[in-house]
Amino acid sequence: MKQQSSRPRIVKIFSENNDFQYAETLRRKREKRLRQREFFVEGVRPINQALHYQWPVRAFLYSRDKPLSDWAKNILNSSQAEVHYELPWHLHAKLSNKSEPSELIALVTMPDDDVSRIPVKEDMLVVVFDRPSSPGNLGTIIRSCDALGVDGMIITGHSVDLYDPETISATTGSFFALPVVRLPSQKELVSWIESLKRQLEHVHVVGSDEKGDCELTQHDFTSATFLIVGNETWGMSAAYRELCDTVVSIPMAGGSASSLNVACATSILLYEISRQRRL
């Protein structure tokens, strides 16, 4: 990343002015985030990961009333942000979404929703989550994808906001390590899968459902795989089921449990894929 020729501009905030309201609304409002293509990040690990993976930070916010740690000072001293906002502590605490406010808050630019961000290779693994409705589930699945060797994730349909602070918090930093792309529906995904089938020797689209064609251990996941994960309430749509080459299930041995939380189920599926690929 190129170094800026000048230091970030320092802006002092004394009241709940337009700059304060802008950051506060980014934290609360999905529509504002989408319109401005910018989102709100706080916490040591998320900010460290955003910087490590070179996400563009437009601004940092911090309190001028309390001494900053060496961590915060080092980040601000090497910052390539456009602007640094200095706030009194009571406003910084009000802006924070945490019971113990983070020293730094970052306003980060969203990347484009382009599948070219996901690397293409013979054994690529992509998770497709259709219409996720819970920030916690979405964030947990992103974390599992990062831990278990997934190359990218695609979200389709009307869903919870990928850039909601709750989603980002649930990933514990993995958010910035995994390419996640939003698409309007499965229709936009189909054209990419078809193009990959022309490029790669084998591409399998595998769905997950309690009524699968086979148990997950019976399917070979070692070639390029798109793993389809359905909505928490309705499961896989008919359109996605039709797109699948195979639907796998997780064997259930419990007396009363007939299904698993989507984040738990996805983690189990990804572990089996990882296990097979390590053999």
Backbone as a ProteinNet text record, in pm:
[ID]
protein_1_A
[PRIMARY]
MKQQSSRPRIVKIFSENNDFQYAETLRRKREKRLRQREFFVEGVRPINQALHYQWPVRAFLYSRDKPLSDWAKNILNSSQAEVHYELPWHLHAKLSNKSEPSELIALVTMPDDDVSRIPVKEDMLVVVFDRPSSPGNLGTIIRSCDALGVDGMIITGHSVDLYDPETISATTGSFFALPVVRLPSQKELVSWIESLKRQLEHVHVVGSDEKGDCELTQHDFTSATFLIVGNETWGMSAAYRELCDTVVSIPMAGGSASSLNVACATSILLYEISRQRRL
[TERTIARY]
85.2	0	88.8	53.1	134.6	123.7	234.5	235.2	176.6	98.1	48.7	162.6	150.8	255.5	243.1	128.2	108.8	43.7	55	-2.5	-154.3	-224.7	-370	-408.3	-518.5	-571.5	-632.1	-603.6	-658.4	-782	-893.6	-1017.5	-1061.1	-1079.2	-1122	-1274	-1336.9	-1481.7	-1511.8	-1601.8	-1636.7	-1782.2	-1862.6	-2004.9	-2054.3	-2181	-2239.5	-2269	-2162.1	-2174.8	-2191.4	-2178.3	-2200	-2100.5	-1974.9	-1874.7	-1907.5	-1947.4	-1987.5	-2109.6	-2210.3	-2333.2	-2307.2	-2214.1	-2180.6	-2129.3	-2031.4	-1974.8	-2078.8	-2158.7	-2258.9	-2365.8	-2402.1	-2501.9	-2444.9	-2317.4	-2254.4	-2264.2	-2249.9	-2259.6	-2399.9	-2501	-2639.1	-2716.1	-2686.2	-2776.6	-2715.9	-2780.2	-2738.6	-2743.3	-2850.8	-2867.7	-2754	-2709.5	-2599.1	-2470.9	-2446.3	-2325.3	-2326.1	-2438.9	-2446.8	-2430.4	-2491.7	-2484.6	-2343.1	-2277.7	-2143.7	-2032.3	-2068.2	-1970.5	-1856.7	-1898.4	-1804.2	-1866.8	-1784.5	-1840.4	-1752.7	-1808.3	-1758.5	-1690.2	-1565.1	-1488.9	-1425.6	-1437.5	-1367.2	-1316.3	-1216.3	-1155.1	-1015.2	-928.7	-787.3	-772	-828	-807	-870.2	-996.8	-1052.1	-970.5	-927.3	-848.2	-712.7	-649.3	-522.2	-538.9	-646.5	-668.9	-701.8	-778.9	-809.6	-681.5	-590.6	-464.4	-373.7	-370.2	-284.1	-323.6	-453.4	-501.6	-524.6	-475.5	-467.9	-605.5	-702.1	-830.6	-811.6	-865.5	-844.2	-923	-850.5	-911.9	-915.3	-1035.8	-1047	-1023.3	-1065.6	-1054.4	-1036.7	-967	-961.1	-1022.6	-1091.6	-1145.2	-1089.8	-1057.8	-1002.8	-1026.2	-1015.3	-1034.7	-903.8	-913.6	-794.9	-781.9	-877.4	-878.1	-800.6	-768.7	-701.9	-573	-467.4	-342.4	-366.2	-308.6	-324	-215.4	-247.9	-151.4	-48.9	58.8	158.5	97	6.1	-62.9	-133.2	-213.7	-288.9	-195.4	-93.8	0.7	72	114.6	185	95.8	-31	-123.5	-143.9	-165	-188.6	-62.6	53.6	178.5	207.9	163.6	187.5	63.1	-39.9	-169.4	-161.7	-233.9	-250.4	-392.9	-466.5	-603.9	-605.1	-718.3	-733.4	-742	-810.6	-839.5	-836.1	-793.2	-802.2	-896.6	-998.8	-1093.5	-1060.2	-1040.4	-1016	-1143.3	-1187.8	-1313	-1288.3	-1374	-1372.4	-1418.5	-1375.5	-1401.9	-1550.8	-1635.4	-1777.3	-1840.3	-1793.6	-1846.3	-1789.2	-1662.4	-1601.9	-1672.6	-1700.1	-1769.4	-1910.9	-1976.2	-2111.5	-2110.2	-2007.1	-1994.2	-1967.2	-1893.3	-1855.1	-1977.3	-1964	-2071	-2037.8	-1938.7	-1891.8	-1909.3	-1924	-1934.3	-1801.8	-1690.2	-1559.4	-1509.5	-1523.7	-1493.9	-1351.4	-1338.3	-1206.8	-1134.9	-1002.8	-924.7	-942.9	-946.8	-959	-1086.7	-1146	-1255.3	-1208.4	-1231.8	-1189.7	-1312.2	-1307.9	-1408.5	-1341.2	-1389.6	-1321.6	-1403.9	-1337.3	-1404	-1440.3	-1563.5	-1607.4	-1541.8	-1502.9	-1457.3	-1576.2	-1550.4	-1656.1	-1707.3	-1835.4	-1892.7	-1866.5	-1744.4	-1698.8	-1638.9	-1686.9	-1637.3	-1489.5	-1433.9	-1290.8	-1203.7	-1260.9	-1186.3	-1158.3	-1231.6	-1214.5	-1117	-1006.6	-907.5	-962.1	-927.5	-970.2	-854.6	-880.9	-779.8	-851.6	-777	-836.7	-913.3	-869.6	-939.5	-1005.4	-1046.9	-1108.5	-1231.6	-1252	-1365.9	-1437.9	-1565.2	-1646.2	-1772.8	-1804.4	-1929.7	-2030.4	-2149.9	-2259.1	-2366.6	-2393.8	-2494.2	-2612.3	-2725.5	-2844	-2930.2	-2950.2	-3040.3	-3013.3	-2888.3	-2863	-2943.2	-2998	-3084	-3029.3	-2917	-2860.9	-2717.2	-2684.9	-2545	-2451.3	-2497.9	-2414.3	-2380.4	-2481	-2457	-2364.8	-2391.3	-2308	-2163.9	-2144.7	-2009.9	-1938.8	-2010.9	-1950.8	-1909.9	-1992.2	-1958.7	-1837.5	-1829	-1710.1	-1586	-1595.8	-1482.9	-1444	-1542.8	-1514.5	-1453.6	-1502.6	-1445.8	-1297.8	-1264.3	-1125.5	-1039.7	-1093	-1015.9	-996.8	-1090.3	-1092.2	-1065.9	-995.1	-940.2	-1031.7	-1137	-1227.2	-1162.7	-1178.5	-1116.8	-1202.6	-1332	-1419.8	-1561.8	-1642.7	-1782.2	-1870.7	-1988.7	-2085.6	-2217.2	-2275	-2405.7	-2504.9	-2617.7	-2718	-2851.4	-2929.3	-3064.5	-3068.8	-3190.7	-3210	-3161.8	-3067.9	-3004.5	-2969.2	-2924.3	-2866.8	-2746.9	-2711.7	-2603.2	-2466.9	-2390.5	-2254.7	-2170.6	-2193.8	-2110.3	-2169.4	-2268.7	-2321.9	-2211.1	-2192.4	-2089.9	-2104	-2228.7	-2247.7	-2189	-2207.7	-2149.6	-1998	-1940.6	-1794.8	-1739.7	-1807.5	-1763.1	-1764.7	-1867.2	-1879.6	-1770.5	-1705.7	-1598.2	-1465.4	-1455	-1331.3	-1209	-1227.6	-1116	-1107.8	-1171.1	-1165	-1234.3	-1320.8	-1391.9	-1296.5	-1180.3	-1088.9	-997	-995.3	-907.5	-976	-1109	-1184.6	-1259.2	-1239.8	-1321.2	-1468.4	-1556.1	-1700.2	-1770	-1847.1	-1910.5	-2061.7	-2133.9	-2280.5	-2333.8	-2426.6	-2492.5	-2643.6	-2717.1	-2861.8	-2935.2	-2893.6	-2962.8	-2872	-2924.1	-2845.1	-2822.5	-2904.9	-2890.8	-2753.6	-2708.6	-2577.1	-2464.6	-2487.8	-2388	-2373.9	-2486.2	-2486.1	-2389.7	-2389.4	-2303.5	-2155.9	-2119.2	-1979.9	-1943.7	-2034.4	-2009	-1992.8	-2077.8	-2067.2	-1933.3	-1885.5	-1755.8	-1642.3	-1654.6	-1552.1	-1550.3	-1667.4	-1673.9	-1603	-1594.5	-1519.7	-1369	-1332.3	-1189.9	-1127.5	-1203	-1148.9	-1197.6	-1120.6	-1154	-1282	-1295	-1414.3	-1461	-1589.3	-1650.5	-1780.9	-1792.4	-1911.7	-1986.9	-2117.8	-2204.9	-2275.3	-2246.6	-2294.2	-2383.4	-2505.2	-2597.2	-2591.6	-2649.8	-2655.6	-2799.4	-2848.4	-2987.2	-3001.3	-3093.7	-3112.3	-3163.9	-3224.8	-3268.1	-3176.8	-3054.2	-2956.4	-2956.3	-2881.6	-2866.2	-2772.7	-2678.7	-2583.5	-2530.5	-2462.9	-2398.9	-2272.5	-2233.2	-2122.9	-1993.2	-1967.4	-1842.3	-1838.5	-1953.5	-1959.2	-1933.4	-1924.8	-1900.8	-1753.8	-1698	-1559.3	-1554.5	-1492.9	-1486.2	-1350.3	-1268.3	-1130.7	-1115.9	-1216.9	-1209	-1277.9	-1277	-1338.5	-1483.6	-1519.1	-1650.3	-1716.3	-1843.9	-1930.5	-2023.9	-2013	-2097.1	-2212.5	-2334.2	-2452.8	-2510.8	-2527.7	-2586.3	-2716.6	-2824.9	-2955.9	-2986.7	-3094.6	-3143.9	-3174.7	-3155.8	-3174.3	-3314.4	-3415.2	-3553.9	-3603.3	-3577.6	-3637	-3542.4	-3415.9	-3321.1	-3290.5	-3248.1	-3212.1	-3336.7	-3329.3	-3442	-3450	-3564.7	-3581.6	-3484	-3458.7	-3366.1	-3224.8	-3182.1	-3049.2	-3043.2	-3148.1	-3149.5	-3135.6	-3199.3	-3189.7	-3047.9	-2978.9	-2843.3	-2742.3	-2774.2	-2678.8	-2656.9	-2531.7	-2499.2	-2528.6	-2510.1	-2531.3	-2579.6	-2661.4	-2700.9	-2656.8	-2578.4	-2528.1	-2597.4	-2596.9	-2656.3	-2555.4	-2578.4	-2498.2	-2576.3	-2520.1	-2594.2	-2623.4	-2746	-2789.5	-2817.8	-2759.2	-2777.9	-2859.1	-2892.6	-2963	-3106.1	-3160.2	-3296.5	-3400.4	-3374.7	-3476.1	-3428.2	-3296.3	-3244.3	-3253.9	-3328.6	-3343.5	-3261.2	-3207.6	-3126.7	-3030.4	-2936.1	-2835.3	-2848.4	-2803.2	-2787.8	-2701.7	-2735.1	-2667.2	-2517.5	-2475	-2332.3	-2261.6	-2325.9	-2268.6	-2259.8	-2369.1	-2371.2	-2264.8	-2250.7	-2151	-2010.6	-1984.1	-1851.7	-1820.1	-1919.7	-1899.5	-1870.9	-1946.9	-1924.8	-1785.2	-1744.3	-1612.7	-1500.6	-1522.4	-1419.8	-1401.9	-1512.1	-1501.4	-1431.2	-1461.3	-1391.4	-1242.3	-1208.3	-1068.6	-999.8	-1069.8	-1012.6	-979.7	-1075.4	-1052.4	-933.6	-921.3	-816.4	-678.1	-674.5	-546	-492.8	-578.9	-539.6	-436.3
-119.8	0	124.8	221.9	342.8	429.1	488.5	580.8	715.8	774	908.2	1008.4	1115.7	1216.9	1308.9	1309.3	1398.7	1324.2	1380	1320.3	1336.9	1249.6	1266.1	1402.8	1455.5	1582.4	1558.3	1644.7	1633.7	1722	1661.1	1736.3	1716.8	1825.8	1819.3	1832.7	1736.8	1737.2	1776.2	1872	1919.1	1889.2	1854.1	1831.4	1723.5	1690.1	1590.2	1657.1	1698.6	1770.7	1673.3	1724.1	1639.9	1524.3	1549.4	1443.1	1331.9	1372.5	1274.5	1196.8	1268.6	1204.4	1108.2	1143.2	1056.1	921.3	923.9	799.8	721.2	792.7	726.7	659.8	723.4	665.9	547.3	551.8	435.2	312.4	334.8	222.5	164.1	250.1	206.4	170.4	236.3	232.6	158.7	52.2	-23.3	63	140.8	222	322.5	380	476	406.9	288	213	181.3	134.8	98.3	220.4	331.4	452.9	509.3	509.8	568.5	467.8	339.5	231.7	239	256.6	270	207.8	152.3	87.6	112	77.4	115	-6.2	10.7	-100.3	-52.3	-132.4	-101.4	-229.2	-214.5	-329.1	-355	-404.2	-423.1	-523.3	-644.2	-746.9	-709.1	-664.2	-626.5	-518.1	-416.5	-310.3	-363.2	-444.6	-505.7	-587.5	-665.7	-749.8	-665.9	-560.8	-472.2	-413.1	-370.7	-313.7	-420.7	-539	-646.9	-687.7	-692.9	-733.8	-614.6	-498.9	-378.6	-328.9	-334.8	-270.7	-119.5	-40.4	104.6	170.2	228.8	301.5	449.5	506.2	648.5	738.1	689.3	775.4	691.9	751.2	697.6	800.3	750.7	836.5	790.6	886.3	853.4	971.8	945.2	1051.4	1123.8	1254.8	1334	1350.5	1296.4	1316.6	1211.3	1098.9	990.1	954	919.4	877.9	751.9	750.4	635.5	532.3	407	298.6	304.9	228.7	221.5	164.6	68.9	10.9	120	200.1	305.8	411.8	450.2	550.7	503.5	376.4	322.7	322	285.2	285	426.6	520.7	658.8	719.1	685.2	740.5	691	569	513.9	517.3	585.6	585.9	647.2	584.1	638.9	688.4	704.3	753.8	898.9	939.1	1078.8	1172.8	1125.2	1216.4	1141.9	1212	1163.8	1257	1198.2	1277.7	1263.3	1376.7	1378	1420.6	1338.8	1364.2	1371.5	1443.1	1429.4	1288.8	1242.7	1104.1	1070.4	1159.7	1125.3	1102.2	1173.8	1151.8	1024.1	998.7	875.4	753.6	758.6	648	631.5	743.3	736.9	676.5	705.6	654.9	505.3	458.9	317.4	228.2	105.5	7.2	-92.6	-61	-154.9	-97.5	-187	-141.8	-79.1	-133	-71.3	-22.4	105.6	156.3	126.6	94	73.8	207.5	204.8	328.3	390.9	305.7	353.5	301.2	383.2	344.1	375.9	283.8	303.5	309	395.8	400.2	344.6	230.1	149.9	145	149.4	147.7	6.2	-13	-143.8	-177.2	-303.3	-344.8	-368.5	-381.8	-411.6	-553.8	-574.1	-708.8	-774.9	-824.4	-880.7	-1018.2	-1120.4	-1256	-1270.9	-1176.1	-1183.5	-1171.3	-1127.7	-1122	-1262.3	-1363.5	-1500.3	-1573.7	-1626.9	-1692	-1818.9	-1837.3	-1954.5	-2054.4	-2179.1	-2284.8	-2419.3	-2525.4	-2656.6	-2711.5	-2679.1	-2730	-2617.5	-2512.3	-2398	-2442.9	-2376.3	-2405.3	-2274.7	-2268.4	-2148.7	-2187.1	-2113.4	-2132.9	-2029.9	-2076.7	-1988.5	-1992.9	-1878.2	-1869.1	-1790.5	-1857.5	-1795.8	-1730	-1601.3	-1522.7	-1540	-1522.9	-1532.3	-1427	-1466.4	-1373.6	-1334.3	-1393.6	-1364.6	-1315.5	-1195.6	-1150.3	-1247.4	-1308.6	-1402.5	-1525.1	-1582.5	-1699.4	-1664.8	-1552.3	-1512	-1491.4	-1420.7	-1396.5	-1524.1	-1616.2	-1743.3	-1826.5	-1827	-1903.5	-1841.6	-1709.7	-1645.8	-1688	-1693.1	-1735.4	-1879.7	-1968.6	-2108.7	-2121.2	-2043.1	-2045.5	-2008.5	-1906	-1861.6	-1969.7	-2036.3	-2137.1	-2265.9	-2296.5	-2430	-2426.6	-2324.4	-2328.2	-2289.8	-2215.2	-2169.4	-2053.2	-2051.7	-1946.6	-1821.4	-1835.2	-1718.9	-1757.7	-1657.1	-1679.4	-1587.6	-1637	-1557.9	-1557.4	-1440.1	-1424.5	-1384.8	-1453.7	-1419.1	-1386.3	-1308.4	-1276.2	-1168.2	-1137.3	-1037.8	-1097.5	-1030.9	-1091.5	-986.5	-1035.7	-947.8	-877	-761.2	-681.8	-742.1	-772	-821.7	-725.2	-594.4	-492.8	-440.6	-510.1	-477.3	-499.3	-406.4	-427.1	-559.5	-609.6	-739.1	-852.6	-846.2	-948	-945.9	-825.9	-811.9	-860.6	-825.6	-867.3	-1019.4	-1084.6	-1230.4	-1304.3	-1238.3	-1303.9	-1300.2	-1221.3	-1201.1	-1176.2	-1094.9	-1055.6	-1129.3	-1247.6	-1325.5	-1254.3	-1160.9	-1083.4	-1027.9	-981.8	-912.6	-1008.3	-1135.4	-1233.9	-1308.7	-1309.5	-1390.9	-1303	-1322.9	-1247.7	-1290.1	-1195.2	-1222.1	-1128.6	-1187.5	-1112.3	-1127.3	-1017.3	-1020	-1019.8	-1110.9	-1115.5	-1110.6	-1051.3	-1038.3	-1172.1	-1274.2	-1403.6	-1511.6	-1634.4	-1744.3	-1728.4	-1647.7	-1630.5	-1573.8	-1475.4	-1414.6	-1512.9	-1604.6	-1704.5	-1810.6	-1848.3	-1956.3	-1926.6	-1803.1	-1770.5	-1786.4	-1752.3	-1769	-1916.6	-1996.3	-2140	-2202.8	-2162.5	-2217.9	-2182.4	-2061.1	-2022.3	-2100.7	-2129.3	-2207.6	-2351.9	-2405.3	-2542.3	-2555	-2443.4	-2445.3	-2432.1	-2372.4	-2351.7	-2468.9	-2529	-2629.7	-2768.6	-2868	-3005.7	-3054	-3025.7	-3068.7	-2956.4	-2924.6	-2829.6	-2891.8	-2910.3	-2969.8	-2867.9	-2864.2	-2780.6	-2874.7	-2855.8	-2949.1	-2874.3	-2921.4	-2862.7	-2935.9	-2877.2	-2940.2	-2935.9	-3050.7	-3059.6	-3186.2	-3183.9	-3303.8	-3421.6	-3394.3	-3500.8	-3500.5	-3543.5	-3542.3	-3669.1	-3665.5	-3784.6	-3885.6	-3834.4	-3921.4	-3847.8	-3921.8	-3857.9	-3786.1	-3682.1	-3598.4	-3674.8	-3778.6	-3853.8	-3939.7	-3960.9	-4044	-3965.6	-3835.9	-3753.2	-3711.8	-3709.7	-3668.4	-3516.9	-3449.8	-3303.5	-3251.1	-3335	-3293.6	-3207.5	-3203.4	-3115.9	-2982.5	-2890.4	-2758.5	-2775.1	-2706.7	-2727	-2594.8	-2585.1	-2478.7	-2544.2	-2506.1	-2561.6	-2465.4	-2512.5	-2427.6	-2444.7	-2333.4	-2332.7	-2254.1	-2315.8	-2252.4	-2157.5	-2085.5	-1992.3	-2065.5	-1994.8	-2055.5	-2114.1	-2049.7	-2093.3	-2185.5	-2148.9	-2221.7	-2320.7	-2317.2	-2408.3	-2368.8	-2465.8	-2440.4	-2416.6	-2317.9	-2289.9	-2395.4	-2404.2	-2498.5	-2467.2	-2338.4	-2299.1	-2348.1	-2339.1	-2387.5	-2540.2	-2605.5	-2752.5	-2802.2	-2733.8	-2771.2	-2749.2	-2649.5	-2619.3	-2722.3	-2790.8	-2881.7	-3008.8	-3052.7	-3184.5	-3294	-3262	-3356	-3277.8	-3340.9	-3284.2	-3381.2	-3331.3	-3417.1	-3383.8	-3480.4	-3460.1	-3495.6	-3441.9	-3474.7	-3578.7	-3697.5	-3799.3	-3750.6	-3772	-3726.3	-3846.8	-3847.9	-3960.1	-3922	-3795.5	-3748.7	-3798.1	-3805.2	-3852.3	-3751	-3621.2	-3521.3	-3420.4	-3400.8	-3302.8	-3359.5	-3290.7	-3335.7	-3250.9	-3140.5	-3053.7	-2974.6	-2906.6	-2826.5	-2680.3	-2593.1	-2452.7	-2443.1	-2349.2	-2342.1	-2319.5	-2242	-2218.2	-2344.9	-2420.6	-2547.7	-2645.8	-2657.7	-2752	-2718	-2589.7	-2548.7	-2579.6	-2557.6	-2587.2	-2736.4	-2821.1	-2966.1	-3004.5	-2949.3	-2976.8	-2932.8	-2814.7	-2763.7	-2845.5	-2894.5	-2979.3	-3107.7	-3167.3	-3289.3	-3261	-3148.9	-3112.6	-3096.6	-3027.1	-3007.3	-3140.2	-3227.9	-3359.9	-3438.5	-3441.4	-3515	-3457	-3326.8	-3263.4	-3275.9	-3310.7	-3331.8	-3473.9	-3566.8	-3708.2	-3726.8
0	0	0	-81.3	-93	31.7	65.9	178.7	137	226.9	200.3	213.7	139.1	142.1	262.4	328.1	442.5	557	675.5	794.3	793.4	866.2	874.8	931.8	884.6	935.2	1073.4	1169.2	1305	1315.9	1356.1	1376.5	1520.9	1591.7	1731.7	1738.9	1805.7	1823.7	1968.4	1987	2121.5	2158	2059.9	2084.6	1987.5	1998.4	1907.5	1772.6	1706.9	1580	1463.9	1339.9	1221.9	1213.8	1250.4	1245.3	1344.9	1465	1566	1518	1468.4	1423.6	1308.4	1221	1108.3	1159	1249.7	1303.5	1382.8	1462.2	1544.9	1458.5	1348.8	1259	1181.9	1148.3	1084.7	1174.9	1305.2	1398.2	1402.1	1394.2	1416.3	1290.5	1178.5	1063.5	942.9	906.4	787.8	662.2	647.9	526.9	511.4	622.9	619.2	575.3	631.2	592.6	443.4	392.9	251.5	162.1	201	119.1	116.5	231	240	208.5	201.1	178.2	281.2	405.6	515.9	640	728.8	846.2	968.2	1083.6	1216.2	1278.7	1323.6	1383.1	1513	1619.2	1743.6	1808	1891	1957.8	1905.1	1993.3	1957.1	1844.3	1860.3	1757.9	1623.6	1618.7	1488.1	1417.4	1490.8	1427.7	1382.1	1464.7	1423.6	1296	1289.6	1171.5	1047.7	1066.7	953.6	895.7	982.6	936.5	876.1	938.3	889.4	747	720.9	588.2	495.2	536.6	452.8	405.8	495.6	466.5	481.2	389.7	396.7	509.8	603.4	715.2	679	672.7	638.1	758.9	877.1	995.7	1122.5	1217.6	1353.7	1448	1551.7	1655.7	1790.1	1877.9	2009.2	2102	2232.2	2330.5	2357.9	2368.5	2403.6	2555.2	2632.1	2776.8	2854.7	2790.9	2861.6	2788.4	2861.2	2795.2	2711.9	2592.6	2504.1	2532.7	2511.4	2526.8	2413.5	2428.7	2321.8	2194.1	2211.2	2093.8	2013.6	2081.3	2012.3	1954.7	2032	1982.6	1856.2	1854.3	1737.7	1613.5	1633.5	1520.2	1467.1	1556.6	1512.6	1450.4	1502.5	1448.3	1307	1276.1	1142.3	1054.5	1101.7	1033	893.1	801.1	666.7	644	754	743.6	695.9	642.3	598.7	717.4	824.3	935.1	1067.4	1173.7	1311.1	1386.3	1449.2	1527.6	1675.6	1742.1	1886.5	1958.1	2055.5	2125.3	2275.5	2348	2493.8	2531.1	2649.6	2685.9	2687.5	2736.8	2748	2610.6	2508.7	2373.6	2312.8	2338	2287	2347.1	2477.5	2544.2	2489.9	2460.2	2405.1	2264.8	2190.2	2053.7	2052.9	2151.5	2157.3	2175.3	2124.2	2139.6	2249.7	2333.5	2434.8	2575.1	2673.7	2812.4	2857.4	2804.3	2826.5	2690.6	2662.7	2528.5	2483.7	2356.9	2296.9	2286.6	2300	2285.7	2147.6	2046.3	1908.7	1845.8	1764	1675.1	1533.7	1442.2	1304.2	1213.1	1114.7	1008.1	883.5	839	737.1	609.2	494.9	364.8	324.2	273.2	225.5	91.4	70.8	-61.9	-154.3	-282.2	-378.2	-358.5	-386.5	-384.1	-518.7	-533.9	-660.4	-633.4	-703.9	-679	-714.6	-789	-821.4	-696.3	-584.2	-457.7	-402.1	-449.4	-400.9	-492.9	-439.8	-525.6	-591.4	-718.5	-794.4	-799.8	-759.2	-765.2	-771.4	-802.7	-828.1	-708.3	-586.7	-467.6	-389.2	-458.2	-389.3	-310.3	-197.3	-110.5	-80	-118.2	-98.5	-22.8	81	154.4	105.7	73.1	30.2	137.7	198.9	305.4	249.7	236.5	177.5	285.4	273.2	359.3	509.6	554.2	698.7	774.3	888.8	963	1098.9	1139.9	1272.1	1258.6	1313.2	1310.8	1380.3	1490	1563.4	1480.5	1413.7	1328.7	1212.6	1147.6	1034.4	1078.7	1189.8	1238.8	1279.1	1343.8	1385.1	1264.1	1160.2	1039	969.2	965.2	907.7	985.5	1116.6	1201	1170.4	1157.7	1125.7	986.7	891.5	756.2	758.9	833.8	845.2	909.5	1011.4	1085	1007	915.2	853.3	703	656.8	522.3	408.9	436.9	330.4	255.7	124.1	42.1	31.2	49.1	41	75.4	101.5	138.8	56.7	22.1	-52.3	25.5	39.4	103.1	-5.1	-11	-112.1	-46.8	-122	-78.1	28.4	72.2	178.1	309	372.8	489.9	593.5	708.8	809.6	747.4	801.2	743.1	777	672.1	689.2	772.2	757.8	822.2	953.4	1007.5	1139.5	1243.7	1339.3	1442.4	1516.6	1531.5	1598.9	1516.3	1384.4	1296.5	1307.1	1296.1	1299.4	1433.3	1541.9	1675.2	1687.8	1632.3	1643.2	1567.7	1472.4	1397.3	1472.3	1577	1655.8	1567.2	1464.2	1378.9	1247.2	1237.3	1112.7	997.4	1028.7	926.8	820.2	863.9	772.9	697.2	738.2	674.9	561.5	559.2	463.7	364.7	234.3	137.4	148.2	175.5	182.8	84.6	-5.6	-114.2	-102.9	-117.9	-115.6	-257.8	-287.8	-418.3	-397.1	-492.6	-475.1	-461.2	-537.9	-535.4	-591.6	-596.8	-652.4	-802.1	-869.2	-1014.6	-1050.3	-973.4	-999	-967.9	-875.3	-840.3	-949.4	-1011.1	-1110.7	-1224.9	-1273.9	-1387.7	-1350.9	-1226.6	-1184	-1172.5	-1114.5	-1102.8	-1240.1	-1334.7	-1470.7	-1534.2	-1511.4	-1568.4	-1503.3	-1372.8	-1303.8	-1352.4	-1386	-1436.8	-1571.2	-1643.7	-1770.1	-1746.4	-1632.1	-1600.7	-1527	-1433.2	-1342.9	-1382.1	-1342.3	-1380.3	-1313.7	-1184.1	-1110.6	-1019.3	-1025.6	-933.5	-884	-753.3	-696.3	-611.9	-630.7	-547.8	-450.2	-322.1	-219.3	-121.2	-107.8	-11.4	120.9	221.7	354.2	403.6	446.4	491.3	575.4	670.2	752.7	671.1	555.6	464.8	342.8	360.9	253.6	171.5	60.9	-23.2	43.3	124.3	193.6	315.2	404.5	518.5	472.5	545	499.1	480.3	560.1	547.3	421.5	358	238.4	109.9	120.8	2.4	-4.4	-124.8	-146.1	-165.2	-68	-70.9	-118.7	-178.2	-207.4	-332.1	-419.2	-536.4	-504.1	-599.5	-578.5	-534.6	-426.2	-364.4	-328.6	-363.2	-312.1	-211	-84.5	20.8	46.4	23.1	38.4	178.1	247.9	382.6	376.2	420.3	409.7	523.3	505.8	607.1	738.2	852.6	983.7	1003.7	948	969.7	859.6	734.2	621.7	554.8	590.3	527.4	383.8	306.6	167.5	82.9	-3.4	-93	-202.6	-268.6	-379.5	-492	-515.3	-622.5	-592.6	-467.5	-431.3	-434.8	-390.2	-393.3	-537.3	-628.6	-770	-822.9	-769.7	-813.5	-763.2	-653.3	-589.9	-671.2	-674.4	-729.2	-627.2	-500.4	-389.4	-268.6	-186	-57	51.3	147.8	254.8	386.7	476.3	608.5	715.9	834.6	952.4	1032.4	1056.7	1133.3	1275	1318.6	1450.3	1538.8	1658.2	1750	1873.3	1887.3	2006.7	2013.5	2134.2	2150.9	2105.9	2127.1	2093.1	1989.8	1977	1880.8	1739.4	1652.3	1513.5	1418	1467.2	1382.2	1468.7	1402.1	1470.9	1431.8	1519.8	1483.9	1358.9	1269.8	1140	1154.2	1253	1272	1318.9	1409.2	1454.6	1338.9	1261.4	1149.9	1046.8	1015.1	916.2	964.3	1091.5	1146.9	1137.2	1163.3	1151.4	1006.8	913.9	771.4	728.1	771.5	732.9	796	917.2	978	898	854	772.6	640.5	577.9	453.7	481.2	588.1	624.6	654	724.7	757.3	630	536	412	334.1	334.4	255.2	318.9	446.3	513.2	495.4	452.9	439.9	329.6
[MASK]
+++++++++++++++++++++++++++++++++++++++++++++++++++++++++++++++++++++++++++++++++++++++++++++++++++++++++++++++++++++++++++++++++++++++++++++++++++++++++++++++++++++++++++++++++++++++++++++++++++++++++++++++++++++++++++++++++++++++++++++++++++++++++++++++++++++++++++++++++++++++

